[in-house]
Amino acid sequence: MSKQQVKPSRSFASDNNAGVHPQIIKAIAAANDGHVIAYGDDPYTARAIKLFREHLGKDANVFFVFGGTGANVLGLKAATESHHAIVCAETAHINVDECGAPEKFTGCKLLSLSTPDGKVKVDQIKPLLHEVGFEHHVQPRVISVSQATEMGTVYTPRELKVLANFAHDNNMLLHVDGARIANAAASLNVKLKEITKDAGVDILSFGGAKNGMMYGEAVVFFDQSLARDFKYTRKQGTHLPSKMRFISAQFEALLSNDLWRRNAEHANQMAQLLARELRKIPQTRITQKVEANGVFAIVPKKYIARLQKEYFFYVWNEETSEVRFMTSFDTTEADIADFVGLVKKTVR
Ligand SMILES: Cc1ncc(COP(=O)(O)O)c(C=O)c1O
């Protein structure tokens, strides 16, 4: 191996650090055949949208974009005006990891709620509605939740329905940041439609990259009126991919033969295995329910740097020494055995 070559390795830093599933690579290569009309007027995009509708219902209005931040920002923009507010968890990606893009592009204020498990509850939102109609205050318009959450937890269909009903009773909409929607559906053992359309979700960012795609996400509206001008919003928001067929072909592969579910199930199972093994090590403590592909744990500070050298992962909370381990479609049992062995050796 030359000096320039990087040793193939895996980490627990992020499901975005994983490569691309071989079937997705195959789909990209197969789509690389001749010319088709650019910007989505092609057979790959038509077939991918048809598949989305099979999974999410025939009313799904589907738009492909490059990435997850773009999906969130533009989906939210379609539903808001700048005097509105978007209610979300303090830990929400839109609140902490999008460099203020939702505020910049929607003009809305984000009202963030403290949520120990990453899940927003109706009782927390109620006090924010006291000033509805009062011109001195922003007007809550969207509840945005992440499914699975940034804390590795999952909303049940019932919990989503409660949020959706509350939103609709109060002239609001429910947005789901579904960067890990597949992990949530696999965890709950439900169809994608049961935690989106059937649960009353209005706007969905549907993730691809964290579940084996190279890049590409979808914005889905379940209400035609929200989708009406979205083609302009997407273009103005710089997320209209010219060679759209290569995103569409990936989604076609992901949504066929249950690849989306198999990838997500595997990642979730690897998180369960990692958590089971870490629970046997008294120096570490799991801090969240492990419901998707994230494991949160307290690991004494003095050991972290050493562990990170071999298997990189992020410290979630410096103060409490809580770290986050993410598993992905390509995490293996051997990776986990190796890492757990390293933890045991390090804390001994
Ligand atoms: C919950 C959540 N939403 C959205 C995203 C999308 O981010 P990106 O813009 O990097 O694709 C991420 C990525 O880390 C995420 O974790």
The ligand as a MOL file (V3000), in Angstrom:
LIG
                    3D

  0  0  0     0  0            999 V3000
M  V30 BEGIN CTAB
M  V30 COUNTS 16 16 0 0 0
M  V30 BEGIN ATOM
M  V30 1 C -31.3240 14.4220 11.6490 0
M  V30 2 C -30.6080 14.9040 10.4260 0
M  V30 3 N -31.2760 15.6360 9.5300 0
M  V30 4 C -30.7100 16.0370 8.3900 0
M  V30 5 C -29.4070 15.7270 8.0850 0
M  V30 6 C -28.9160 16.1170 6.7360 0
M  V30 7 O -27.7720 16.7350 6.6060 0
M  V30 8 P -26.9460 16.9960 5.2540 0
M  V30 9 O -27.3080 18.3580 4.8140 0
M  V30 10 O -25.5770 16.8540 5.7220 0
M  V30 11 O -27.3260 15.9680 4.2220 0
M  V30 12 C -28.6310 15.0180 9.0190 0
M  V30 13 C -27.2080 14.7180 8.7450 0
M  V30 14 O -26.3920 14.5600 9.5960 0
M  V30 15 C -29.2550 14.5880 10.2210 0
M  V30 16 O -28.5880 13.8790 11.1300 0
M  V30 END ATOM
M  V30 BEGIN BOND
M  V30 1 1 1 2
M  V30 2 1 2 3
M  V30 3 2 2 15
M  V30 4 2 3 4
M  V30 5 1 4 5
M  V30 6 1 5 6
M  V30 7 2 5 12
M  V30 8 1 6 7
M  V30 9 1 7 8
M  V30 10 2 8 9
M  V30 11 1 8 10
M  V30 12 1 8 11
M  V30 13 1 12 13
M  V30 14 1 12 15
M  V30 15 2 13 14
M  V30 16 1 15 16
M  V30 END BOND
M  V30 END CTAB
M  END
